[in-house]
């Protein structure tokens, strides 16, 4: 008789008396990001959808990844979307987890994830000591626009740049270069 009782307990799901745990144990979800790949320095849209058996208010979704703070923000089980700003390089990713907040065990389960390559990332080239033409060509080739500042020293050469070489910027950003150039008359270099 004792063996029969033990078998009955083993066949009973762990979540049978906890509807919240039932949801967390049976949940399914999808998560996506558009566009994919994502564009550095721009917004992307993260969308998700989740469903489960016996959903209660104690069942929540936690989304982690750029634009989400999983320690302070949770979402009800269901669908949603959120725009996120892409300020990272390489590959970015998001993960969706269901959590039973009423469970004594704090049961949670990862449901789905998505990742995307970040495109549109270039680094500012080093144009120090270049001529204005060389600096303009190097910056244009990297997708940047040359701005200029008059400098009476280092005539026809770049003496400084901002931002510095190696800085990651969105394409089309302006890079200021201090170029040695005489001011237009009547102003004079001192």
N, C-alpha and C positions, 0 to 999 in steps of 0.2 A: 504494500500500500504506500509506503514512503517513497518508493521509486516512481510511482504513478503521480504523486503530488509534485515531485521535483521536475518531472517531464512537463507537467502543466505550467509551472512557472517559467520554464525555459521557452515555451511556445508563446507566452504572453509578451507582446511588444513592450519595451521599456516605457513607451510614451502613452500607454493605454489609459492611465488615470490623469494625464497632464495634457490637455488640449494644446497648450503652447508648445510643448515639446513635440507633439504630434506634427505641428506645422513645421518646426525646425527640422524634423527628421524626414519629412516628405517633400520639402520645398524644391522647386526647380526655378531656374532663372536664366535670362539672357542679358548681356550688356554689350553695348556697341559705342563706337565713337565715330563722328563724322566731322570733317573729312578724314579719311584714313589713306595715306599718311596725313599727319597733322602739320600745320604750318607754324614754324617758330614765330613768336611775337604776335600771334593772332588767337582768337577764340576758336575752340572746337566744342562740339555738343556731345555730351555723354548721355546716353539713353539706356534705360533698363526696364525690365519687366520680370516680375516674380509671382509665383502662385504656390499654394500649399493646401493641404487638407486641414480643416478646422482652424482657419486663421483667426487670431484674436488680437486685441490691441497690445498685448504683451509680446507679440512677435514683431521684430523690426529688422530692417535691412541696414547694414553698415557698408558704406562704399569707401574704399580707400584708393588713393591715387591723387595726382595733381588736381587741385581745386576742391578737394574734399578733406574735412577734418574728422576722421573716424572717432576721435575721442570726445567730440562735442556734438556731432550731427548724425542723427539716425533718420530713417525714412520708414513709413508704413509698408508692409508687404503689398506689392502691387507694382504699378509702373510710374515712371517719372523721367525727367530729363533735367540737366543742368549745364549751362555754358561754363567752360573752364578756359582760363588763359594759359597758353603754352609758353613757358619761360625756361624750359629745360631743353637740353640737347640730347642726342642719341635716340633712345627708345623710351617712351612713357607707357605706363600701364595702369589699369584700374581693376579692382577686385570687388565682387559683391558677396557678402556673407550674411546669412540669416542668423539671428540671435533670439533665443527665448529668454526674455528679461525676467520672467517669473520663475524660471527653473532654479532649483537649489544648486544645480551643478553648473549653471551659467552656460548651458549647452549652446554651441554655435557650430556652423558648418559653412565652409566655402562652397559657393554655388557656381560661379562663373567668373571669367576674367577676359580682358581684351588688352592688347598692346598695339602700339602704333609707332612707326618711325617718325622722327621729327625731321622735316625738310625745310629748306629755305634758310639754313644756317650757314653763315660764312663768318670768317674771322677777319678782322681789320688787318691789312698787310702793313708791313713796316715801310714807310716812305721817307724816313729821315734821310737827309742829305740828297734826296732826289731833286731833279729839276721839276718845275711845275708841270711840264708835259709828262715826265715819267710818273710823277705822283698821280696825276689825273688818270693816266692809262692804267696804273696798278689798281687804283681805287675803283675805277669804272669796271675793270675786269672782275673785281670781287663783288660788284653790285652796289657800290656806294657812290655818293656824290661828293666831289671835292669842294669844300668851302675854303676861304683863304683869309688871312690876316696879314696886314702889311708889317714888314720887319726890315729895318734899315741895315741890319747886319746880315751876313750870309746871303748876299745878293744872288737871286735866281736859284736858291736852294731851300729845301724844307728844313727848318731848324727845330720844329716841334710839331706834334700832332695830338689831337684829342678826338676820340679816345685812343689809348695806346694800342700798339700792335698786339694782336692776339685776342683782343676783346671780341666777344660774340655779339653781333648786332643783326637785326632783320635787314634783309636786302632793301636798298633804297634809302637807308639812313645816311645822314650827312656826317662826314669826317672833316673836322677843321684842321687845316695845316697852316702853320706860321711860315710864310714864304718871304725870303729876302727880296724886297722890292722897294724902289724909290717911290715916294709919294708924288702925286701929281702936283705940278707947280701951282701956286707959289710956295707950297709947303716944301721943306727941305729936311734931309736927314741931318741929325746933329752928331 
